[in-house]
Amino acid sequence: MATETLVKKAKEGALEDNPTNNSLKKSNNQVKISICDVMKDNTSKRIKKLESQIPSYFQEYSDLYTEYLHMFDDLFGTCYIAEKDFFDKLGLDQETLKTFDNYSKTLTNFYSSQVDMSTNFLREYVKMRKSAIKSYDKNLHVMIDSYAKTLSQFNSKPEK
C-alpha cells in the first residue's frame, strides 16, 4: 500500500531528498515538521494514554462491583443468622417452605440464564463492533492510499 510504503521509507530516512517530504528537510540545522507530523504524533500520544488507562479503569470497576456483591452477600448472611431462630420458632409448614424453595431456585436459574444471555449478547456485540471497525479501517486505508497517490501526482515534477 502506498501510505504504508511512504511511512516505512520515511522512518528509514529514504525520503530525505524528496521535496514532498518537508518533515525531513533540514535548513539552518533545524528539522522542519509538517502539520501531519504534529497531528499524527499528538493523536497517537493521546490514544496511547487512553489505552494505557484501560486496565486500571476496568480493574477499578471490577473491584467496585465485587464490593457491591460482597456487601449484599454479607447482608443476607447477617439476616440469616439474625432471623433463623425467629422463623424456626414460627413453625412454618414444610410444604410451604419447599414450594418457596422451588420458586426461589426457579428464579435463581432464570436469573442465571439471563446473566449468561446478557454476557453472550455483549460478547457478540463487541465482536460485531470490532469487525465493523476493522472493515472501516480497511476501507479507510484504501481511501488513504488513493488520496496519497493523488497527492503524489500533484507533487511530481512535470515532464518536458
C-alpha positions as CSV (number, residue, x, y, z in Angstrom):
1,M,0.0,0.0,0.0
2,A,1.3,3.5,-0.9
3,T,0.8,5.1,2.6
4,E,2.5,2.2,4.4
5,T,5.4,2.3,1.9
6,L,5.7,6.1,2.4
7,V,5.7,5.7,6.2
8,K,8.2,2.9,6.1
9,K,10.6,4.9,3.8
10,A,10.2,8.0,5.9
11,K,11.1,6.0,9.0
12,E,14.2,4.6,7.2
13,G,15.2,8.1,6.1
14,A,14.9,7.2,2.4
15,L,12.8,10.2,1.6
16,E,15.2,12.9,2.9
17,D,15.9,14.4,-0.5
18,N,12.3,14.2,-1.7
19,P,10.9,17.7,-1.9
20,T,7.4,16.5,-1.0
21,N,8.6,15.3,2.4
22,N,9.0,18.6,4.3
23,S,9.3,16.9,7.7
24,L,12.7,15.5,6.8
25,K,14.3,18.6,5.2
26,K,16.9,20.4,7.1
27,S,17.7,24.0,7.0
28,N,19.8,26.0,9.4
29,N,20.4,22.8,11.4
30,Q,16.7,22.6,12.3
31,V,14.3,19.9,11.3
32,K,11.1,21.2,9.7
33,I,8.0,19.5,10.7
34,S,4.7,19.2,8.9
35,I,1.2,19.6,10.2
36,C,0.8,15.9,9.5
37,D,3.7,15.1,11.9
38,V,2.1,17.2,14.6
39,M,-1.4,15.7,14.2
40,K,-0.2,12.1,13.9
41,D,2.3,12.3,16.8
42,N,0.0,14.1,19.2
43,T,-3.0,12.0,18.3
44,S,-1.0,8.8,18.8
45,K,0.2,10.0,22.2
46,R,-3.4,10.8,23.3
47,I,-4.7,7.4,22.1
48,K,-1.8,5.5,23.8
49,K,-2.5,7.4,27.1
50,L,-6.2,6.5,27.0
51,E,-5.2,2.9,26.1
52,S,-2.8,2.7,29.0
53,Q,-5.7,3.5,31.4
54,I,-8.0,0.7,30.2
55,P,-6.7,-2.0,32.6
56,S,-6.9,0.3,35.6
57,Y,-10.4,1.5,34.6
58,F,-11.7,-2.0,34.3
59,Q,-10.0,-3.1,37.4
60,E,-11.5,-0.3,39.4
61,Y,-15.0,-1.0,38.2
62,S,-14.4,-4.7,38.8
63,D,-13.3,-4.1,42.3
64,L,-16.3,-1.8,42.9
65,Y,-18.8,-4.3,41.6
66,T,-17.1,-7.1,43.7
67,E,-17.5,-5.0,46.8
68,Y,-21.2,-4.3,45.9
69,L,-21.8,-8.0,45.5
70,H,-20.0,-8.9,48.7
71,M,-22.0,-6.3,50.6
72,F,-25.3,-8.0,49.6
73,D,-23.9,-11.4,50.3
74,D,-22.9,-10.3,53.8
75,L,-26.3,-8.6,54.3
76,F,-28.2,-11.7,53.6
77,G,-25.7,-13.8,55.7
78,T,-26.3,-11.5,58.6
79,C,-30.0,-11.5,58.1
80,Y,-29.9,-15.3,58.0
81,I,-28.2,-15.5,61.4
82,A,-30.5,-12.9,63.0
83,E,-33.7,-14.3,61.6
84,K,-33.1,-18.1,61.6
85,D,-34.1,-18.5,65.2
86,F,-37.1,-16.3,64.8
87,F,-38.5,-18.1,61.7
88,D,-37.7,-21.5,63.1
89,K,-39.9,-20.8,66.1
90,L,-42.8,-19.8,63.9
91,G,-43.2,-23.4,62.8
92,L,-43.9,-22.7,59.1
93,D,-45.3,-25.6,57.1
94,Q,-42.6,-27.7,55.4
95,E,-44.6,-28.0,52.2
96,T,-44.9,-24.2,52.0
97,L,-41.1,-23.9,52.6
98,K,-40.4,-26.5,49.9
99,T,-42.6,-24.6,47.5
100,F,-40.9,-21.4,48.3
101,D,-37.5,-23.1,47.9
102,N,-38.5,-24.4,44.5
103,Y,-39.8,-20.9,43.5
104,S,-36.6,-19.3,44.7
105,K,-34.5,-21.9,42.7
106,T,-36.5,-21.3,39.6
107,L,-35.9,-17.5,39.9
108,T,-32.2,-18.2,40.5
109,N,-32.0,-20.4,37.4
110,F,-33.9,-17.8,35.4
111,Y,-31.6,-15.0,36.6
112,S,-28.5,-17.1,35.9
113,S,-29.7,-17.8,32.3
114,Q,-30.4,-14.0,31.9
115,V,-26.8,-13.2,33.1
116,D,-25.5,-15.8,30.6
117,M,-27.6,-14.4,27.8
118,S,-26.5,-10.9,28.6
119,T,-22.9,-11.9,28.7
120,N,-23.2,-13.7,25.3
121,F,-25.0,-10.7,23.8
122,L,-22.3,-8.4,25.0
123,R,-19.6,-10.7,23.6
124,E,-21.3,-10.9,20.2
125,Y,-21.9,-7.2,20.2
126,V,-18.2,-6.5,20.9
127,K,-17.3,-8.9,18.1
128,M,-19.6,-7.1,15.7
129,R,-18.3,-3.7,16.6
130,K,-14.7,-4.9,16.3
131,S,-15.5,-6.4,12.9
132,A,-17.1,-3.1,11.8
133,I,-14.1,-1.1,13.0
134,K,-11.7,-3.5,11.1
135,S,-13.9,-3.2,8.0
136,Y,-13.9,0.6,8.3
137,D,-10.1,0.7,8.8
138,K,-9.6,-1.5,5.7
139,N,-11.7,0.8,3.6
140,L,-10.1,3.9,5.1
141,H,-6.7,2.5,4.1
142,V,-7.9,2.0,0.5
143,M,-9.1,5.6,0.5
144,I,-5.9,7.0,2.0
145,D,-3.8,5.1,-0.5
146,S,-5.9,6.6,-3.3
147,Y,-5.5,10.0,-1.7
148,A,-1.7,9.5,-1.3
149,K,-1.4,8.6,-5.0
150,T,-3.4,11.7,-6.0
151,L,-1.2,13.9,-3.8
152,S,1.9,12.4,-5.3
153,Q,0.7,13.1,-8.8
154,F,0.3,16.8,-7.9
155,N,3.8,16.8,-6.3
156,S,5.5,15.1,-9.1
157,K,7.7,17.2,-11.5
158,P,6.1,17.9,-14.9
159,E,7.8,16.2,-17.8
160,K,9.1,18.5,-20.5
